[in-house]
Amino acid sequence: MRHDDRFISASEIGTWCYCKKAWYLSQRGYPSTLTEERASGTRYHEAHNQHLRAARRQCALARVVMLVCLLILIMLAIVHVWTR
């Protein structure tokens, strides 16, 4: 794959958005000395992503439970009307 200096690859976009100078230096062969900080940030974002996924699953489950409760209430109301 041809590397064009006018384009930034997907793997480089985080560095470029955070600090264009850091991206430029990494392109010139000067690695970052903040590898532990980057690894820590990556771990934080992965944990945050897992928490967001869990929250979305809980929200979906809550919607299903609410729908089931609503259907039960409707069925009880229908049974109550029919037994009069």
PDB file of N, CA, C and O in Angstrom:
ATOM      1  N   MET A   1       0.849  -1.180   0.000  1.00  0.00           N
ATOM      2  CA  MET A   1       0.000   0.000   0.000  1.00  0.00           C
ATOM      3  C   MET A   1       0.891   1.238   0.000  1.00  0.00           C
ATOM      4  O   MET A   1       1.818   1.345   0.804  1.00  0.00           O
ATOM      5  N   ARG A   2       0.620   2.129  -0.863  1.00  0.00           N
ATOM      6  CA  ARG A   2       1.408   3.346  -1.002  1.00  0.00           C
ATOM      7  C   ARG A   2       1.080   4.300   0.141  1.00  0.00           C
ATOM      8  O   ARG A   2      -0.088   4.566   0.423  1.00  0.00           O
ATOM      9  N   HIS A   3       2.109   4.807   0.788  1.00  0.00           N
ATOM     10  CA  HIS A   3       1.900   5.771   1.882  1.00  0.00           C
ATOM     11  C   HIS A   3       2.077   7.171   1.317  1.00  0.00           C
ATOM     12  O   HIS A   3       3.154   7.543   0.851  1.00  0.00           O
ATOM     13  N   ASP A   4       1.022   7.919   1.368  1.00  0.00           N
ATOM     14  CA  ASP A   4       1.030   9.277   0.840  1.00  0.00           C
ATOM     15  C   ASP A   4       1.025  10.244   2.017  1.00  0.00           C
ATOM     16  O   ASP A   4       0.191  10.113   2.913  1.00  0.00           O
ATOM     17  N   ASP A   5       1.931  11.206   2.034  1.00  0.00           N
ATOM     18  CA  ASP A   5       2.018  12.159   3.146  1.00  0.00           C
ATOM     19  C   ASP A   5       0.787  13.045   3.267  1.00  0.00           C
ATOM     20  O   ASP A   5       0.594  13.697   4.293  1.00  0.00           O
ATOM     21  N   ARG A   6      -0.037  13.075   2.249  1.00  0.00           N
ATOM     22  CA  ARG A   6      -1.237  13.905   2.314  1.00  0.00           C
ATOM     23  C   ARG A   6      -2.374  13.215   3.056  1.00  0.00           C
ATOM     24  O   ARG A   6      -3.348  13.862   3.440  1.00  0.00           O
ATOM     25  N   PHE A   7      -2.256  11.917   3.256  1.00  0.00           N
ATOM     26  CA  PHE A   7      -3.320  11.159   3.899  1.00  0.00           C
ATOM     27  C   PHE A   7      -2.833  10.556   5.214  1.00  0.00           C
ATOM     28  O   PHE A   7      -1.660  10.219   5.368  1.00  0.00           O
ATOM     29  N   ILE A   8      -3.757  10.432   6.148  1.00  0.00           N
ATOM     30  CA  ILE A   8      -3.459   9.851   7.453  1.00  0.00           C
ATOM     31  C   ILE A   8      -4.220   8.528   7.528  1.00  0.00           C
ATOM     32  O   ILE A   8      -5.417   8.474   7.244  1.00  0.00           O
ATOM     33  N   SER A   9      -3.519   7.470   7.909  1.00  0.00           N
ATOM     34  CA  SER A   9      -4.183   6.164   7.997  1.00  0.00           C
ATOM     35  C   SER A   9      -5.085   6.117   9.227  1.00  0.00           C
ATOM     36  O   SER A   9      -4.973   6.947  10.129  1.00  0.00           O
ATOM     37  N   ALA A  10      -5.964   5.149   9.245  1.00  0.00           N
ATOM     38  CA  ALA A  10      -6.893   5.009  10.377  1.00  0.00           C
ATOM     39  C   ALA A  10      -6.150   4.774  11.680  1.00  0.00           C
ATOM     40  O   ALA A  10      -6.582   5.245  12.733  1.00  0.00           O
ATOM     41  N   SER A  11      -5.043   4.057  11.623  1.00  0.00           N
ATOM     42  CA  SER A  11      -4.299   3.788  12.852  1.00  0.00           C
ATOM     43  C   SER A  11      -3.548   5.018  13.354  1.00  0.00           C
ATOM     44  O   SER A  11      -3.156   5.065  14.520  1.00  0.00           O
ATOM     45  N   GLU A  12      -3.345   6.000  12.506  1.00  0.00           N
ATOM     46  CA  GLU A  12      -2.634   7.214  12.900  1.00  0.00           C
ATOM     47  C   GLU A  12      -3.549   8.350  13.327  1.00  0.00           C
ATOM     48  O   GLU A  12      -3.076   9.348  13.872  1.00  0.00           O
ATOM     49  N   ILE A  13      -4.831   8.220  13.094  1.00  0.00           N
ATOM     50  CA  ILE A  13      -5.742   9.348  13.290  1.00  0.00           C
ATOM     51  C   ILE A  13      -5.800   9.824  14.741  1.00  0.00           C
ATOM     52  O   ILE A  13      -5.933  11.022  14.993  1.00  0.00           O
ATOM     53  N   GLY A  14      -5.702   8.900  15.692  1.00  0.00           N
ATOM     54  CA  GLY A  14      -5.733   9.297  17.096  1.00  0.00           C
ATOM     55  C   GLY A  14      -4.570  10.192  17.456  1.00  0.00           C
ATOM     56  O   GLY A  14      -4.749  11.211  18.123  1.00  0.00           O
ATOM     57  N   THR A  15      -3.379   9.821  17.022  1.00  0.00           N
ATOM     58  CA  THR A  15      -2.202  10.646  17.295  1.00  0.00           C
ATOM     59  C   THR A  15      -2.315  11.978  16.579  1.00  0.00           C
ATOM     60  O   THR A  15      -1.993  13.022  17.146  1.00  0.00           O
ATOM     61  N   TRP A  16      -2.765  11.947  15.347  1.00  0.00           N
ATOM     62  CA  TRP A  16      -2.862  13.176  14.566  1.00  0.00           C
ATOM     63  C   TRP A  16      -3.867  14.141  15.181  1.00  0.00           C
ATOM     64  O   TRP A  16      -3.601  15.340  15.270  1.00  0.00           O
ATOM     65  N   CYS A  17      -5.022  13.628  15.605  1.00  0.00           N
ATOM     66  CA  CYS A  17      -6.048  14.497  16.201  1.00  0.00           C
ATOM     67  C   CYS A  17      -5.588  15.054  17.550  1.00  0.00           C
ATOM     68  O   CYS A  17      -5.858  16.210  17.878  1.00  0.00           O
ATOM     69  N   TYR A  18      -4.904  14.234  18.313  1.00  0.00           N
ATOM     70  CA  TYR A  18      -4.466  14.674  19.641  1.00  0.00           C
ATOM     71  C   TYR A  18      -3.345  15.699  19.533  1.00  0.00           C
ATOM     72  O   TYR A  18      -3.381  16.740  20.190  1.00  0.00           O
ATOM     73  N   CYS A  19      -2.362  15.405  18.712  1.00  0.00           N
ATOM     74  CA  CYS A  19      -1.202  16.311  18.607  1.00  0.00           C
ATOM     75  C   CYS A  19      -0.549  16.103  17.245  1.00  0.00           C
ATOM     76  O   CYS A  19       0.085  15.078  16.995  1.00  0.00           O
ATOM     77  N   LYS A  20      -0.715  17.080  16.383  1.00  0.00           N
ATOM     78  CA  LYS A  20      -0.159  16.967  15.035  1.00  0.00           C
ATOM     79  C   LYS A  20       1.367  16.876  15.060  1.00  0.00           C
ATOM     80  O   LYS A  20       1.969  16.217  14.213  1.00  0.00           O
ATOM     81  N   LYS A  21       1.984  17.537  16.032  1.00  0.00           N
ATOM     82  CA  LYS A  21       3.442  17.481  16.129  1.00  0.00           C
ATOM     83  C   LYS A  21       3.896  16.076  16.533  1.00  0.00           C
ATOM     84  O   LYS A  21       4.898  15.581  16.019  1.00  0.00           O
ATOM     85  N   ALA A  22       3.168  15.430  17.448  1.00  0.00           N
ATOM     86  CA  ALA A  22       3.498  14.059  17.844  1.00  0.00           C
ATOM     87  C   ALA A  22       3.365  13.123  16.652  1.00  0.00           C
ATOM     88  O   ALA A  22       4.189  12.228  16.465  1.00  0.00           O
ATOM     89  N   TRP A  23       2.325  13.330  15.843  1.00  0.00           N
ATOM     90  CA  TRP A  23       2.152  12.513  14.645  1.00  0.00           C
ATOM     91  C   TRP A  23       3.318  12.728  13.681  1.00  0.00           C
ATOM     92  O   TRP A  23       3.867  11.769  13.138  1.00  0.00           O
ATOM     93  N   TYR A  24       3.688  13.981  13.474  1.00  0.00           N
ATOM     94  CA  TYR A  24       4.787  14.308  12.573  1.00  0.00           C
ATOM     95  C   TYR A  24       6.089  13.650  13.041  1.00  0.00           C
ATOM     96  O   TYR A  24       6.822  13.064  12.245  1.00  0.00           O
ATOM     97  N   LEU A  25       6.361  13.755  14.341  1.00  0.00           N
ATOM     98  CA  LEU A  25       7.592  13.163  14.875  1.00  0.00           C
ATOM     99  C   LEU A  25       7.581  11.639  14.745  1.00  0.00           C
ATOM    100  O   LEU A  25       8.609  11.033  14.442  1.00  0.00           O
ATOM    101  N   SER A  26       6.414  11.016  14.975  1.00  0.00           N
ATOM    102  CA  SER A  26       6.346   9.557  14.837  1.00  0.00           C
ATOM    103  C   SER A  26       6.571   9.138  13.387  1.00  0.00           C
ATOM    104  O   SER A  26       7.139   8.077  13.126  1.00  0.00           O
ATOM    105  N   GLN A  27       6.125   9.975  12.436  1.00  0.00           N
ATOM    106  CA  GLN A  27       6.356   9.690  11.018  1.00  0.00           C
ATOM    107  C   GLN A  27       7.828   9.807  10.653  1.00  0.00           C
ATOM    108  O   GLN A  27       8.287   9.169   9.705  1.00  0.00           O
ATOM    109  N   ARG A  28       8.560  10.609  11.389  1.00  0.00           N
ATOM    110  CA  ARG A  28       9.986  10.805  11.132  1.00  0.00           C
ATOM    111  C   ARG A  28      10.861   9.820  11.918  1.00  0.00           C
ATOM    112  O   ARG A  28      12.088   9.899  11.865  1.00  0.00           O
ATOM    113  N   GLY A  29      10.233   8.899  12.642  1.00  0.00           N
ATOM    114  CA  GLY A  29      10.982   7.860  13.331  1.00  0.00           C
ATOM    115  C   GLY A  29      11.325   8.158  14.771  1.00  0.00           C
ATOM    116  O   GLY A  29      12.183   7.489  15.347  1.00  0.00           O
ATOM    117  N   TYR A  30      10.678   9.145  15.372  1.00  0.00           N
ATOM    118  CA  TYR A  30      10.902   9.460  16.783  1.00  0.00           C
ATOM    119  C   TYR A  30       9.718   8.922  17.586  1.00  0.00           C
ATOM    120  O   TYR A  30       8.671   9.566  17.638  1.00  0.00           O
ATOM    121  N   PRO A  31       9.864   7.767  18.205  1.00  0.00           N
ATOM    122  CA  PRO A  31       8.732   7.180  18.934  1.00  0.00           C
ATOM    123  C   PRO A  31       8.402   7.989  20.192  1.00  0.00           C
ATOM    124  O   PRO A  31       9.254   8.678  20.753  1.00  0.00           O
ATOM    125  N   SER A  32       7.168   7.887  20.607  1.00  0.00           N
ATOM    126  CA  SER A  32       6.714   8.581  21.807  1.00  0.00           C
ATOM    127  C   SER A  32       7.306   7.921  23.053  1.00  0.00           C
ATOM    128  O   SER A  32       7.469   6.702  23.110  1.00  0.00           O
ATOM    129  N   THR A  33       7.620   8.743  24.036  1.00  0.00           N
ATOM    130  CA  THR A  33       8.126   8.217  25.308  1.00  0.00           C
ATOM    131  C   THR A  33       6.982   7.956  26.281  1.00  0.00           C
ATOM    132  O   THR A  33       7.208   7.508  27.405  1.00  0.00           O
ATOM    133  N   LEU A  34       5.775   8.231  25.858  1.00  0.00           N
ATOM    134  CA  LEU A  34       4.615   8.088  26.744  1.00  0.00           C
ATOM    135  C   LEU A  34       3.876   6.782  26.486  1.00  0.00           C
ATOM    136  O   LEU A  34       2.646   6.768  26.457  1.00  0.00           O
ATOM    137  N   THR A  35       4.599   5.695  26.300  1.00  0.00           N
ATOM    138  CA  THR A  35       3.953   4.425  25.958  1.00  0.00           C
ATOM    139  C   THR A  35       3.079   3.917  27.100  1.00  0.00           C
ATOM    140  O   THR A  35       1.998   3.384  26.849  1.00  0.00           O
ATOM    141  N   GLU A  36       3.522   4.069  28.350  1.00  0.00           N
ATOM    142  CA  GLU A  36       2.704   3.596  29.474  1.00  0.00           C
ATOM    143  C   GLU A  36       1.433   4.432  29.607  1.00  0.00           C
ATOM    144  O   GLU A  36       0.367   3.893  29.906  1.00  0.00           O
ATOM    145  N   GLU A  37       1.536   5.732  29.391  1.00  0.00           N
ATOM    146  CA  GLU A  37       0.358   6.590  29.456  1.00  0.00           C
ATOM    147  C   GLU A  37      -0.633   6.233  28.354  1.00  0.00           C
ATOM    148  O   GLU A  37      -1.843   6.220  28.576  1.00  0.00           O
ATOM    149  N   ARG A  38      -0.111   5.946  27.169  1.00  0.00           N
ATOM    150  CA  ARG A  38      -0.990   5.544  26.064  1.00  0.00           C
ATOM    151  C   ARG A  38      -1.677   4.219  26.379  1.00  0.00           C
ATOM    152  O   ARG A  38      -2.873   4.058  26.136  1.00  0.00           O
ATOM    153  N   ALA A  39      -0.914   3.271  26.923  1.00  0.00           N
ATOM    154  CA  ALA A  39      -1.488   1.969  27.275  1.00  0.00           C
ATOM    155  C   ALA A  39      -2.549   2.144  28.350  1.00  0.00           C
ATOM    156  O   ALA A  39      -3.588   1.485  28.314  1.00  0.00           O
ATOM    157  N   SER A  40      -2.294   3.025  29.300  1.00  0.00           N
ATOM    158  CA  SER A  40      -3.273   3.294  30.350  1.00  0.00           C
ATOM    159  C   SER A  40      -4.544   3.909  29.757  1.00  0.00           C
ATOM    160  O   SER A  40      -5.654   3.538  30.140  1.00  0.00           O
ATOM    161  N   GLY A  41      -4.380   4.830  28.841  1.00  0.00           N
ATOM    162  CA  GLY A  41      -5.534   5.445  28.171  1.00  0.00           C
ATOM    163  C   GLY A  41      -6.328   4.434  27.366  1.00  0.00           C
ATOM    164  O   GLY A  41      -7.559   4.469  27.347  1.00  0.00           O
ATOM    165  N   THR A  42      -5.624   3.539  26.705  1.00  0.00           N
ATOM    166  CA  THR A  42      -6.293   2.487  25.935  1.00  0.00           C
ATOM    167  C   THR A  42      -7.092   1.576  26.854  1.00  0.00           C
ATOM    168  O   THR A  42      -8.233   1.226  26.552  1.00  0.00           O
ATOM    169  N   ARG A  43      -6.488   1.190  27.985  1.00  0.00           N
ATOM    170  CA  ARG A  43      -7.210   0.341  28.944  1.00  0.00           C
ATOM    171  C   ARG A  43      -8.442   1.063  29.487  1.00  0.00           C
ATOM    172  O   ARG A  43      -9.504   0.456  29.628  1.00  0.00           O
ATOM    173  N   TYR A  44      -8.307   2.354  29.790  1.00  0.00           N
ATOM    174  CA  TYR A  44      -9.445   3.121  30.292  1.00  0.00           C
ATOM    175  C   TYR A  44     -10.575   3.143  29.264  1.00  0.00           C
ATOM    176  O   TYR A  44     -11.733   2.914  29.611  1.00  0.00           O
ATOM    177  N   HIS A  45     -10.246   3.415  28.013  1.00  0.00           N
ATOM    178  CA  HIS A  45     -11.281   3.498  26.992  1.00  0.00           C
ATOM    179  C   HIS A  45     -11.929   2.144  26.722  1.00  0.00           C
ATOM    180  O   HIS A  45     -13.123   2.078  26.431  1.00  0.00           O
ATOM    181  N   GLU A  46     -11.160   1.070  26.815  1.00  0.00           N
ATOM    182  CA  GLU A  46     -11.750  -0.256  26.641  1.00  0.00           C
ATOM    183  C   GLU A  46     -12.718  -0.565  27.782  1.00  0.00           C
ATOM    184  O   GLU A  46     -13.794  -1.115  27.550  1.00  0.00           O
ATOM    185  N   ALA A  47     -12.339  -0.212  29.015  1.00  0.00           N
ATOM    186  CA  ALA A  47     -13.230  -0.430  30.157  1.00  0.00           C
ATOM    187  C   ALA A  47     -14.477   0.433  30.033  1.00  0.00           C
ATOM    188  O   ALA A  47     -15.584  -0.019  30.323  1.00  0.00           O
ATOM    189  N   HIS A  48     -14.293   1.671  29.603  1.00  0.00           N
ATOM    190  CA  HIS A  48     -15.439   2.575  29.431  1.00  0.00           C
ATOM    191  C   HIS A  48     -16.393   2.030  28.369  1.00  0.00           C
ATOM    192  O   HIS A  48     -17.611   2.090  28.536  1.00  0.00           O
ATOM    193  N   ASN A  49     -15.843   1.503  27.286  1.00  0.00           N
ATOM    194  CA  ASN A  49     -16.655   0.913  26.236  1.00  0.00           C
ATOM    195  C   ASN A  49     -17.447  -0.284  26.767  1.00  0.00           C
ATOM    196  O   ASN A  49     -18.615  -0.453  26.417  1.00  0.00           O
ATOM    197  N   GLN A  50     -16.827  -1.112  27.606  1.00  0.00           N
ATOM    198  CA  GLN A  50     -17.533  -2.250  28.193  1.00  0.00           C
ATOM    199  C   GLN A  50     -18.671  -1.774  29.090  1.00  0.00           C
ATOM    200  O   GLN A  50     -19.749  -2.369  29.091  1.00  0.00           O
ATOM    201  N   HIS A  51     -18.441  -0.707  29.853  1.00  0.00           N
ATOM    202  CA  HIS A  51     -19.501  -0.168  30.709  1.00  0.00           C
ATOM    203  C   HIS A  51     -20.659   0.381  29.873  1.00  0.00           C
ATOM    204  O   HIS A  51     -21.823   0.204  30.232  1.00  0.00           O
ATOM    205  N   LEU A  52     -20.345   1.040  28.771  1.00  0.00           N
ATOM    206  CA  LEU A  52     -21.401   1.556  27.893  1.00  0.00           C
ATOM    207  C   LEU A  52     -22.212   0.421  27.289  1.00  0.00           C
ATOM    208  O   LEU A  52     -23.437   0.507  27.204  1.00  0.00           O
ATOM    209  N   ARG A  53     -21.542  -0.629  26.873  1.00  0.00           N
ATOM    210  CA  ARG A  53     -22.270  -1.780  26.312  1.00  0.00           C
ATOM    211  C   ARG A  53     -23.178  -2.417  27.365  1.00  0.00           C
ATOM    212  O   ARG A  53     -24.313  -2.795  27.071  1.00  0.00           O
ATOM    213  N   ALA A  54     -22.673  -2.532  28.585  1.00  0.00           N
ATOM    214  CA  ALA A  54     -23.490  -3.100  29.667  1.00  0.00           C
ATOM    215  C   ALA A  54     -24.706  -2.209  29.937  1.00  0.00           C
ATOM    216  O   ALA A  54     -25.809  -2.714  30.146  1.00  0.00           O
ATOM    217  N   ALA A  55     -24.512  -0.909  29.936  1.00  0.00           N
ATOM    218  CA  ALA A  55     -25.626   0.018  30.164  1.00  0.00           C
ATOM    219  C   ALA A  55     -26.663  -0.095  29.056  1.00  0.00           C
ATOM    220  O   ALA A  55     -27.865  -0.049  29.320  1.00  0.00           O
ATOM    221  N   ARG A  56     -26.208  -0.242  27.822  1.00  0.00           N
ATOM    222  CA  ARG A  56     -27.151  -0.390  26.700  1.00  0.00           C
ATOM    223  C   ARG A  56     -27.942  -1.697  26.813  1.00  0.00           C
ATOM    224  O   ARG A  56     -29.140  -1.739  26.532  1.00  0.00           O
ATOM    225  N   ARG A  57     -27.249  -2.763  27.230  1.00  0.00           N
ATOM    226  CA  ARG A  57     -27.957  -4.044  27.416  1.00  0.00           C
ATOM    227  C   ARG A  57     -28.989  -3.923  28.530  1.00  0.00           C
ATOM    228  O   ARG A  57     -30.103  -4.430  28.398  1.00  0.00           O
ATOM    229  N   GLN A  58     -28.628  -3.254  29.633  1.00  0.00           N
ATOM    230  CA  GLN A  58     -29.565  -3.075  30.738  1.00  0.00           C
ATOM    231  C   GLN A  58     -30.761  -2.241  30.301  1.00  0.00           C
ATOM    232  O   GLN A  58     -31.893  -2.525  30.691  1.00  0.00           O
ATOM    233  N   CYS A  59     -30.520  -1.226  29.506  1.00  0.00           N
ATOM    234  CA  CYS A  59     -31.618  -0.388  29.003  1.00  0.00           C
ATOM    235  C   CYS A  59     -32.555  -1.208  28.113  1.00  0.00           C
ATOM    236  O   CYS A  59     -33.776  -1.092  28.217  1.00  0.00           O
ATOM    237  N   ALA A  60     -31.984  -2.027  27.246  1.00  0.00           N
ATOM    238  CA  ALA A  60     -32.807  -2.877  26.379  1.00  0.00           C
ATOM    239  C   ALA A  60     -33.613  -3.869  27.206  1.00  0.00           C
ATOM    240  O   ALA A  60     -34.790  -4.098  26.928  1.00  0.00           O
ATOM    241  N   LEU A  61     -32.992  -4.456  28.215  1.00  0.00           N
ATOM    242  CA  LEU A  61     -33.699  -5.388  29.088  1.00  0.00           C
ATOM    243  C   LEU A  61     -34.826  -4.679  29.835  1.00  0.00           C
ATOM    244  O   LEU A  61     -35.917  -5.231  29.978  1.00  0.00           O
ATOM    245  N   ALA A  62     -34.572  -3.470  30.308  1.00  0.00           N
ATOM    246  CA  ALA A  62     -35.606  -2.710  31.013  1.00  0.00           C
ATOM    247  C   ALA A  62     -36.785  -2.426  30.089  1.00  0.00           C
ATOM    248  O   ALA A  62     -37.937  -2.481  30.522  1.00  0.00           O
ATOM    249  N   ARG A  63     -36.513  -2.126  28.834  1.00  0.00           N
ATOM    250  CA  ARG A  63     -37.603  -1.888  27.872  1.00  0.00           C
ATOM    251  C   ARG A  63     -38.446  -3.144  27.672  1.00  0.00           C
ATOM    252  O   ARG A  63     -39.673  -3.078  27.605  1.00  0.00           O
ATOM    253  N   VAL A  64     -37.776  -4.280  27.579  1.00  0.00           N
ATOM    254  CA  VAL A  64     -38.507  -5.543  27.400  1.00  0.00           C
ATOM    255  C   VAL A  64     -39.369  -5.825  28.632  1.00  0.00           C
ATOM    256  O   VAL A  64     -40.530  -6.211  28.499  1.00  0.00           O
ATOM    257  N   VAL A  65     -38.815  -5.635  29.816  1.00  0.00           N
ATOM    258  CA  VAL A  65     -39.570  -5.873  31.050  1.00  0.00           C
ATOM    259  C   VAL A  65     -40.768  -4.935  31.125  1.00  0.00           C
ATOM    260  O   VAL A  65     -41.862  -5.352  31.504  1.00  0.00           O
ATOM    261  N   MET A  66     -40.566  -3.663  30.764  1.00  0.00           N
ATOM    262  CA  MET A  66     -41.682  -2.714  30.782  1.00  0.00           C
ATOM    263  C   MET A  66     -42.764  -3.114  29.788  1.00  0.00           C
ATOM    264  O   MET A  66     -43.953  -2.989  30.083  1.00  0.00           O
ATOM    265  N   LEU A  67     -42.366  -3.591  28.615  1.00  0.00           N
ATOM    266  CA  LEU A  67     -43.332  -4.028  27.619  1.00  0.00           C
ATOM    267  C   LEU A  67     -44.122  -5.238  28.119  1.00  0.00           C
ATOM    268  O   LEU A  67     -45.339  -5.305  27.942  1.00  0.00           O
ATOM    269  N   VAL A  68     -43.434  -6.186  28.738  1.00  0.00           N
ATOM    270  CA  VAL A  68     -44.112  -7.362  29.291  1.00  0.00           C
ATOM    271  C   VAL A  68     -45.096  -6.947  30.376  1.00  0.00           C
ATOM    272  O   VAL A  68     -46.218  -7.451  30.419  1.00  0.00           O
ATOM    273  N   CYS A  69     -44.687  -6.033  31.253  1.00  0.00           N
ATOM    274  CA  CYS A  69     -45.585  -5.546  32.307  1.00  0.00           C
ATOM    275  C   CYS A  69     -46.805  -4.853  31.718  1.00  0.00           C
ATOM    276  O   CYS A  69     -47.923  -5.046  32.195  1.00  0.00           O
ATOM    277  N   LEU A  70     -46.594  -4.047  30.683  1.00  0.00           N
ATOM    278  CA  LEU A  70     -47.711  -3.376  30.030  1.00  0.00           C
ATOM    279  C   LEU A  70     -48.672  -4.382  29.416  1.00  0.00           C
ATOM    280  O   LEU A  70     -49.889  -4.228  29.524  1.00  0.00           O
ATOM    281  N   LEU A  71     -48.130  -5.412  28.774  1.00  0.00           N
ATOM    282  CA  LEU A  71     -48.993  -6.445  28.193  1.00  0.00           C
ATOM    283  C   LEU A  71     -49.767  -7.192  29.270  1.00  0.00           C
ATOM    284  O   LEU A  71     -50.937  -7.521  29.074  1.00  0.00           O
ATOM    285  N   ILE A  72     -49.129  -7.463  30.404  1.00  0.00           N
ATOM    286  CA  ILE A  72     -49.826  -8.132  31.513  1.00  0.00           C
ATOM    287  C   ILE A  72     -50.949  -7.246  32.033  1.00  0.00           C
ATOM    288  O   ILE A  72     -52.046  -7.737  32.301  1.00  0.00           O
ATOM    289  N   LEU A  73     -50.696  -5.959  32.180  1.00  0.00           N
ATOM    290  CA  LEU A  73     -51.742  -5.038  32.640  1.00  0.00           C
ATOM    291  C   LEU A  73     -52.912  -4.986  31.659  1.00  0.00           C
ATOM    292  O   LEU A  73     -54.071  -4.963  32.073  1.00  0.00           O
ATOM    293  N   ILE A  74     -52.614  -4.967  30.377  1.00  0.00           N
ATOM    294  CA  ILE A  74     -53.678  -4.955  29.369  1.00  0.00           C
ATOM    295  C   ILE A  74     -54.483  -6.244  29.446  1.00  0.00           C
ATOM    296  O   ILE A  74     -55.711  -6.213  29.376  1.00  0.00           O
ATOM    297  N   MET A  75     -53.799  -7.378  29.589  1.00  0.00           N
ATOM    298  CA  MET A  75     -54.516  -8.655  29.687  1.00  0.00           C
ATOM    299  C   MET A  75     -55.377  -8.702  30.948  1.00  0.00           C
ATOM    300  O   MET A  75     -56.506  -9.191  30.901  1.00  0.00           O
ATOM    301  N   LEU A  76     -54.866  -8.207  32.067  1.00  0.00           N
ATOM    302  CA  LEU A  76     -55.658  -8.175  33.298  1.00  0.00           C
ATOM    303  C   LEU A  76     -56.882  -7.287  33.148  1.00  0.00           C
ATOM    304  O   LEU A  76     -57.962  -7.617  33.639  1.00  0.00           O
ATOM    305  N   ALA A  77     -56.712  -6.160  32.468  1.00  0.00           N
ATOM    306  CA  ALA A  77     -57.852  -5.266  32.241  1.00  0.00           C
ATOM    307  C   ALA A  77     -58.900  -5.942  31.359  1.00  0.00           C
ATOM    308  O   ALA A  77     -60.097  -5.808  31.614  1.00  0.00           O
ATOM    309  N   ILE A  78     -58.474  -6.651  30.344  1.00  0.00           N
ATOM    310  CA  ILE A  78     -59.414  -7.354  29.466  1.00  0.00           C
ATOM    311  C   ILE A  78     -60.141  -8.446  30.241  1.00  0.00           C
ATOM    312  O   ILE A  78     -61.356  -8.597  30.111  1.00  0.00           O
ATOM    313  N   VAL A  79     -59.408  -9.204  31.041  1.00  0.00           N
ATOM    314  CA  VAL A  79     -60.033 -10.263  31.845  1.00  0.00           C
ATOM    315  C   VAL A  79     -61.021  -9.652  32.826  1.00  0.00           C
ATOM    316  O   VAL A  79     -62.106 -10.197  33.029  1.00  0.00           O
ATOM    317  N   HIS A  80     -60.662  -8.533  33.436  1.00  0.00           N
ATOM    318  CA  HIS A  80     -61.563  -7.864  34.392  1.00  0.00           C
ATOM    319  C   HIS A  80     -62.850  -7.400  33.704  1.00  0.00           C
ATOM    320  O   HIS A  80     -63.931  -7.516  34.281  1.00  0.00           O
ATOM    321  N   VAL A  81     -62.746  -6.883  32.492  1.00  0.00           N
ATOM    322  CA  VAL A  81     -63.927  -6.414  31.752  1.00  0.00           C
ATOM    323  C   VAL A  81     -64.773  -7.605  31.352  1.00  0.00           C
ATOM    324  O   VAL A  81     -65.997  -7.508  31.434  1.00  0.00           O
ATOM    325  N   TRP A  82     -64.211  -8.707  30.929  1.00  0.00           N
ATOM    326  CA  TRP A  82     -64.979  -9.868  30.500  1.00  0.00           C
ATOM    327  C   TRP A  82     -65.672 -10.574  31.649  1.00  0.00           C
ATOM    328  O   TRP A  82     -66.720 -11.187  31.446  1.00  0.00           O
ATOM    329  N   THR A  83     -65.120 -10.506  32.844  1.00  0.00           N
ATOM    330  CA  THR A  83     -65.720 -11.239  33.965  1.00  0.00           C
ATOM    331  C   THR A  83     -66.816 -10.445  34.648  1.00  0.00           C
ATOM    332  O   THR A  83     -67.414 -10.957  35.594  1.00  0.00           O
ATOM    333  N   ARG A  84     -67.099  -9.295  34.251  1.00  0.00           N
ATOM    334  CA  ARG A  84     -68.171  -8.506  34.876  1.00  0.00           C
ATOM    335  C   ARG A  84     -69.503  -9.044  34.569  1.00  0.00           C
ATOM    336  O   ARG A  84     -70.510  -8.496  35.019  1.00  0.00           O
TER     337      ARG A  84
END
